[in-house]
Amino acid sequence: MTTSCSSSVHFGWRWSAALAALGFSLGLSAQTPAAPAAAAVPAATAPVVAAPAAAVEVPKVAPALPAGSTAQPGWNVPPKWADVELKPQYASVPGREMNVLVEDKGQWWRTIRNGPVTFYGGILLLVVPALLLAFFAIKGPFKLHGAPTGKLMERFNSAERMVHWTMAISFVALSVSGIILLFGKYIFIPVFGASAFSWVAQIMKGVHNFIGPLFMFSLVAFFFIYVKDNVFRSHDMTWLTKAGGLFSGKEIPSGRFNGGEKVWFWLSIVLLGVVISISGAILLFPNWDSTRELMAEANLVHAIVGVLFMAASLGHIYMGTIGTQGAYQGMRVGVVDETWAKEHHELWYNEMKSGTPQAKPMGAAQPAAGDD
């Protein structure tokens, strides 16, 4: 028992001494300066080995585009908007302009129609009647210098008057409906509102569309009936240079139609009539495979020529009604007094009195065989 305890005490003392010696050596080494590090010996240069080349990727081939397509080649790359907007694209539906997404002429048409056409056209349609009324107030109608004889001469036969009034009435209907369609939103909407104007515009559009072909037909008939009496002669130049005696107060001799009436026939009935009929037909029949650009241009031409036609017709209507005494009677009932014929159309009066066959109006009664 005593021996065992002594051994244990001896073993513990030995471990304590060993730990103390270890702590002392560690403290001493911490206070001793460290020796300088040895110079690094350069390592031997290793040979450079090239890295293996990466495998080259073969680009994928974009799908082929169908014939006529203007899309950009590639994978799901849409074309630029500028290229799609105006340039023809691929379209499965056949037809003119079916492959055009946006037609930029619409804004151009709207700017001109709602700008210069309505502005200057409105001024013209207001100034012309104002000038005519002022002239009538100052000058008054052209009256006869001599007393009526009571003897009547046939001025226009029934066929001539029927064609004239067909053209005149259809022209008035087209003028009223055209003015409402062109200027209505500036006049009707502020007064009656947009809803009322929409109803009126729809009705006027129908009137314009259905009366238009009748007017075209009457123009053709009018031309063939009256053209032979509207060929210019030498006396017509004299009449025009002297303005028909407007300023001198003396009538200039003329044939069945004077120089002013012949100018009206060729410039208004023929020239303006043909242009307004062609442009109107393009607008009336869009199923003729017309493009939107052509329709816009035809609409502008139709409006401009229509305004000019109406302004010119005001002068003709003035001279045929309140401007010249007895003129309206000739077209209404077909006859005029001999005094009227002699003063206003002296050459025609002389031809009629002399019985010259070529001077007789178209459709005039001819003597039967054996009666002459």
Secondary structure as a PSIPRED ss2 file (coil, helix, strand):
# PSIPRED VFORMAT (PSIPRED V4.0)

   1 M C   1.000  0.000  0.000
   2 T H   0.000  1.000  0.000
   3 T H   0.000  1.000  0.000
   4 S H   0.000  1.000  0.000
   5 C H   0.000  1.000  0.000
   6 S H   0.000  1.000  0.000
   7 S H   0.000  1.000  0.000
   8 S H   0.000  1.000  0.000
   9 V H   0.000  1.000  0.000
  10 H H   0.000  1.000  0.000
  11 F H   0.000  1.000  0.000
  12 G H   0.000  1.000  0.000
  13 W H   0.000  1.000  0.000
  14 R H   0.000  1.000  0.000
  15 W H   0.000  1.000  0.000
  16 S H   0.000  1.000  0.000
  17 A H   0.000  1.000  0.000
  18 A H   0.000  1.000  0.000
  19 L H   0.000  1.000  0.000
  20 A H   0.000  1.000  0.000
  21 A H   0.000  1.000  0.000
  22 L H   0.000  1.000  0.000
  23 G H   0.000  1.000  0.000
  24 F H   0.000  1.000  0.000
  25 S H   0.000  1.000  0.000
  26 L H   0.000  1.000  0.000
  27 G H   0.000  1.000  0.000
  28 L H   0.000  1.000  0.000
  29 S H   0.000  1.000  0.000
  30 A H   0.000  1.000  0.000
  31 Q H   0.000  1.000  0.000
  32 T C   1.000  0.000  0.000
  33 P C   1.000  0.000  0.000
  34 A C   1.000  0.000  0.000
  35 A C   1.000  0.000  0.000
  36 P C   1.000  0.000  0.000
  37 A C   1.000  0.000  0.000
  38 A C   1.000  0.000  0.000
  39 A C   1.000  0.000  0.000
  40 A C   1.000  0.000  0.000
  41 V C   1.000  0.000  0.000
  42 P C   1.000  0.000  0.000
  43 A C   1.000  0.000  0.000
  44 A C   1.000  0.000  0.000
  45 T C   1.000  0.000  0.000
  46 A C   1.000  0.000  0.000
  47 P C   1.000  0.000  0.000
  48 V C   1.000  0.000  0.000
  49 V C   1.000  0.000  0.000
  50 A C   1.000  0.000  0.000
  51 A C   1.000  0.000  0.000
  52 P C   1.000  0.000  0.000
  53 A C   1.000  0.000  0.000
  54 A C   1.000  0.000  0.000
  55 A C   1.000  0.000  0.000
  56 V C   1.000  0.000  0.000
  57 E C   1.000  0.000  0.000
  58 V C   1.000  0.000  0.000
  59 P C   1.000  0.000  0.000
  60 K C   1.000  0.000  0.000
  61 V C   1.000  0.000  0.000
  62 A C   1.000  0.000  0.000
  63 P C   1.000  0.000  0.000
  64 A C   1.000  0.000  0.000
  65 L C   1.000  0.000  0.000
  66 P C   1.000  0.000  0.000
  67 A C   1.000  0.000  0.000
  68 G C   1.000  0.000  0.000
  69 S C   1.000  0.000  0.000
  70 T C   1.000  0.000  0.000
  71 A C   1.000  0.000  0.000
  72 Q C   1.000  0.000  0.000
  73 P C   1.000  0.000  0.000
  74 G C   1.000  0.000  0.000
  75 W C   1.000  0.000  0.000
  76 N C   1.000  0.000  0.000
  77 V C   1.000  0.000  0.000
  78 P C   1.000  0.000  0.000
  79 P C   1.000  0.000  0.000
  80 K C   1.000  0.000  0.000
  81 W H   0.000  1.000  0.000
  82 A H   0.000  1.000  0.000
  83 D H   0.000  1.000  0.000
  84 V H   0.000  1.000  0.000
  85 E H   0.000  1.000  0.000
  86 L H   0.000  1.000  0.000
  87 K C   1.000  0.000  0.000
  88 P C   1.000  0.000  0.000
  89 Q C   1.000  0.000  0.000
  90 Y C   1.000  0.000  0.000
  91 A C   1.000  0.000  0.000
  92 S C   1.000  0.000  0.000
  93 V C   1.000  0.000  0.000
  94 P C   1.000  0.000  0.000
  95 G C   1.000  0.000  0.000
  96 R C   1.000  0.000  0.000
  97 E C   1.000  0.000  0.000
  98 M C   1.000  0.000  0.000
  99 N C   1.000  0.000  0.000
 100 V C   1.000  0.000  0.000
 101 L C   1.000  0.000  0.000
 102 V C   1.000  0.000  0.000
 103 E C   1.000  0.000  0.000
 104 D C   1.000  0.000  0.000
 105 K H   0.000  1.000  0.000
 106 G H   0.000  1.000  0.000
 107 Q H   0.000  1.000  0.000
 108 W H   0.000  1.000  0.000
 109 W H   0.000  1.000  0.000
 110 R H   0.000  1.000  0.000
 111 T H   0.000  1.000  0.000
 112 I H   0.000  1.000  0.000
 113 R H   0.000  1.000  0.000
 114 N H   0.000  1.000  0.000
 115 G H   0.000  1.000  0.000
 116 P H   0.000  1.000  0.000
 117 V H   0.000  1.000  0.000
 118 T H   0.000  1.000  0.000
 119 F H   0.000  1.000  0.000
 120 Y H   0.000  1.000  0.000
 121 G H   0.000  1.000  0.000
 122 G H   0.000  1.000  0.000
 123 I H   0.000  1.000  0.000
 124 L H   0.000  1.000  0.000
 125 L H   0.000  1.000  0.000
 126 L H   0.000  1.000  0.000
 127 V H   0.000  1.000  0.000
 128 V H   0.000  1.000  0.000
 129 P H   0.000  1.000  0.000
 130 A H   0.000  1.000  0.000
 131 L H   0.000  1.000  0.000
 132 L H   0.000  1.000  0.000
 133 L H   0.000  1.000  0.000
 134 A H   0.000  1.000  0.000
 135 F H   0.000  1.000  0.000
 136 F H   0.000  1.000  0.000
 137 A H   0.000  1.000  0.000
 138 I H   0.000  1.000  0.000
 139 K H   0.000  1.000  0.000
 140 G C   1.000  0.000  0.000
 141 P C   1.000  0.000  0.000
 142 F E   0.000  0.000  1.000
 143 K C   1.000  0.000  0.000
 144 L C   1.000  0.000  0.000
 145 H C   1.000  0.000  0.000
 146 G C   1.000  0.000  0.000
 147 A C   1.000  0.000  0.000
 148 P C   1.000  0.000  0.000
 149 T C   1.000  0.000  0.000
 150 G C   1.000  0.000  0.000
 151 K C   1.000  0.000  0.000
 152 L E   0.000  0.000  1.000
 153 M E   0.000  0.000  1.000
 154 E E   0.000  0.000  1.000
 155 R C   1.000  0.000  0.000
 156 F C   1.000  0.000  0.000
 157 N C   1.000  0.000  0.000
 158 S H   0.000  1.000  0.000
 159 A H   0.000  1.000  0.000
 160 E H   0.000  1.000  0.000
 161 R H   0.000  1.000  0.000
 162 M H   0.000  1.000  0.000
 163 V H   0.000  1.000  0.000
 164 H H   0.000  1.000  0.000
 165 W H   0.000  1.000  0.000
 166 T H   0.000  1.000  0.000
 167 M H   0.000  1.000  0.000
 168 A H   0.000  1.000  0.000
 169 I H   0.000  1.000  0.000
 170 S H   0.000  1.000  0.000
 171 F H   0.000  1.000  0.000
 172 V H   0.000  1.000  0.000
 173 A H   0.000  1.000  0.000
 174 L H   0.000  1.000  0.000
 175 S H   0.000  1.000  0.000
 176 V H   0.000  1.000  0.000
 177 S H   0.000  1.000  0.000
 178 G H   0.000  1.000  0.000
 179 I H   0.000  1.000  0.000
 180 I H   0.000  1.000  0.000
 181 L H   0.000  1.000  0.000
 182 L H   0.000  1.000  0.000
 183 F H   0.000  1.000  0.000
 184 G H   0.000  1.000  0.000
 185 K H   0.000  1.000  0.000
 186 Y H   0.000  1.000  0.000
 187 I H   0.000  1.000  0.000
 188 F H   0.000  1.000  0.000
 189 I H   0.000  1.000  0.000
 190 P H   0.000  1.000  0.000
 191 V H   0.000  1.000  0.000
 192 F H   0.000  1.000  0.000
 193 G C   1.000  0.000  0.000
 194 A H   0.000  1.000  0.000
 195 S H   0.000  1.000  0.000
 196 A H   0.000  1.000  0.000
 197 F H   0.000  1.000  0.000
 198 S H   0.000  1.000  0.000
 199 W H   0.000  1.000  0.000
 200 V H   0.000  1.000  0.000
 201 A H   0.000  1.000  0.000
 202 Q H   0.000  1.000  0.000
 203 I H   0.000  1.000  0.000
 204 M H   0.000  1.000  0.000
 205 K H   0.000  1.000  0.000
 206 G H   0.000  1.000  0.000
 207 V H   0.000  1.000  0.000
 208 H H   0.000  1.000  0.000
 209 N H   0.000  1.000  0.000
 210 F H   0.000  1.000  0.000
 211 I H   0.000  1.000  0.000
 212 G H   0.000  1.000  0.000
 213 P H   0.000  1.000  0.000
 214 L H   0.000  1.000  0.000
 215 F H   0.000  1.000  0.000
 216 M H   0.000  1.000  0.000
 217 F H   0.000  1.000  0.000
 218 S H   0.000  1.000  0.000
 219 L H   0.000  1.000  0.000
 220 V H   0.000  1.000  0.000
 221 A H   0.000  1.000  0.000
 222 F H   0.000  1.000  0.000
 223 F H   0.000  1.000  0.000
 224 F H   0.000  1.000  0.000
 225 I H   0.000  1.000  0.000
 226 Y H   0.000  1.000  0.000
 227 V H   0.000  1.000  0.000
 228 K H   0.000  1.000  0.000
 229 D H   0.000  1.000  0.000
 230 N C   1.000  0.000  0.000
 231 V C   1.000  0.000  0.000
 232 F C   1.000  0.000  0.000
 233 R C   1.000  0.000  0.000
 234 S H   0.000  1.000  0.000
 235 H H   0.000  1.000  0.000
 236 D H   0.000  1.000  0.000
 237 M H   0.000  1.000  0.000
 238 T H   0.000  1.000  0.000
 239 W H   0.000  1.000  0.000
 240 L H   0.000  1.000  0.000
 241 T H   0.000  1.000  0.000
 242 K C   1.000  0.000  0.000
 243 A H   0.000  1.000  0.000
 244 G H   0.000  1.000  0.000
 245 G H   0.000  1.000  0.000
 246 L C   1.000  0.000  0.000
 247 F C   1.000  0.000  0.000
 248 S C   1.000  0.000  0.000
 249 G C   1.000  0.000  0.000
 250 K C   1.000  0.000  0.000
 251 E C   1.000  0.000  0.000
 252 I C   1.000  0.000  0.000
 253 P C   1.000  0.000  0.000
 254 S C   1.000  0.000  0.000
 255 G C   1.000  0.000  0.000
 256 R C   1.000  0.000  0.000
 257 F C   1.000  0.000  0.000
 258 N C   1.000  0.000  0.000
 259 G H   0.000  1.000  0.000
 260 G H   0.000  1.000  0.000
 261 E H   0.000  1.000  0.000
 262 K H   0.000  1.000  0.000
 263 V H   0.000  1.000  0.000
 264 W H   0.000  1.000  0.000
 265 F H   0.000  1.000  0.000
 266 W H   0.000  1.000  0.000
 267 L H   0.000  1.000  0.000
 268 S H   0.000  1.000  0.000
 269 I H   0.000  1.000  0.000
 270 V H   0.000  1.000  0.000
 271 L H   0.000  1.000  0.000
 272 L H   0.000  1.000  0.000
 273 G H   0.000  1.000  0.000
 274 V H   0.000  1.000  0.000
 275 V H   0.000  1.000  0.000
 276 I H   0.000  1.000  0.000
 277 S H   0.000  1.000  0.000
 278 I H   0.000  1.000  0.000
 279 S H   0.000  1.000  0.000
 280 G H   0.000  1.000  0.000
 281 A H   0.000  1.000  0.000
 282 I H   0.000  1.000  0.000
 283 L H   0.000  1.000  0.000
 284 L H   0.000  1.000  0.000
 285 F C   1.000  0.000  0.000
 286 P H   0.000  1.000  0.000
 287 N H   0.000  1.000  0.000
 288 W H   0.000  1.000  0.000
 289 D C   1.000  0.000  0.000
 290 S C   1.000  0.000  0.000
 291 T C   1.000  0.000  0.000
 292 R H   0.000  1.000  0.000
 293 E H   0.000  1.000  0.000
 294 L H   0.000  1.000  0.000
 295 M H   0.000  1.000  0.000
 296 A H   0.000  1.000  0.000
 297 E H   0.000  1.000  0.000
 298 A H   0.000  1.000  0.000
 299 N H   0.000  1.000  0.000
 300 L H   0.000  1.000  0.000
 301 V H   0.000  1.000  0.000
 302 H H   0.000  1.000  0.000
 303 A H   0.000  1.000  0.000
 304 I H   0.000  1.000  0.000
 305 V H   0.000  1.000  0.000
 306 G H   0.000  1.000  0.000
 307 V H   0.000  1.000  0.000
 308 L H   0.000  1.000  0.000
 309 F H   0.000  1.000  0.000
 310 M H   0.000  1.000  0.000
 311 A H   0.000  1.000  0.000
 312 A H   0.000  1.000  0.000
 313 S H   0.000  1.000  0.000
 314 L H   0.000  1.000  0.000
 315 G H   0.000  1.000  0.000
 316 H H   0.000  1.000  0.000
 317 I H   0.000  1.000  0.000
 318 Y H   0.000  1.000  0.000
 319 M H   0.000  1.000  0.000
 320 G H   0.000  1.000  0.000
 321 T C   1.000  0.000  0.000
 322 I C   1.000  0.000  0.000
 323 G C   1.000  0.000  0.000
 324 T E   0.000  0.000  1.000
 325 Q C   1.000  0.000  0.000
 326 G C   1.000  0.000  0.000
 327 A H   0.000  1.000  0.000
 328 Y H   0.000  1.000  0.000
 329 Q H   0.000  1.000  0.000
 330 G H   0.000  1.000  0.000
 331 M H   0.000  1.000  0.000
 332 R H   0.000  1.000  0.000
 333 V C   1.000  0.000  0.000
 334 G C   1.000  0.000  0.000
 335 V E   0.000  0.000  1.000
 336 V E   0.000  0.000  1.000
 337 D E   0.000  0.000  1.000
 338 E H   0.000  1.000  0.000
 339 T H   0.000  1.000  0.000
 340 W H   0.000  1.000  0.000
 341 A H   0.000  1.000  0.000
 342 K H   0.000  1.000  0.000
 343 E H   0.000  1.000  0.000
 344 H H   0.000  1.000  0.000
 345 H C   1.000  0.000  0.000
 346 E H   0.000  1.000  0.000
 347 L H   0.000  1.000  0.000
 348 W H   0.000  1.000  0.000
 349 Y H   0.000  1.000  0.000
 350 N H   0.000  1.000  0.000
 351 E H   0.000  1.000  0.000
 352 M H   0.000  1.000  0.000
 353 K H   0.000  1.000  0.000
 354 S H   0.000  1.000  0.000
 355 G C   1.000  0.000  0.000
 356 T C   1.000  0.000  0.000
 357 P H   0.000  1.000  0.000
 358 Q H   0.000  1.000  0.000
 359 A H   0.000  1.000  0.000
 360 K C   1.000  0.000  0.000
 361 P C   1.000  0.000  0.000
 362 M C   1.000  0.000  0.000
 363 G C   1.000  0.000  0.000
 364 A C   1.000  0.000  0.000
 365 A C   1.000  0.000  0.000
 366 Q C   1.000  0.000  0.000
 367 P C   1.000  0.000  0.000
 368 A C   1.000  0.000  0.000
 369 A C   1.000  0.000  0.000
 370 G C   1.000  0.000  0.000
 371 D C   1.000  0.000  0.000
 372 D C   1.000  0.000  0.000
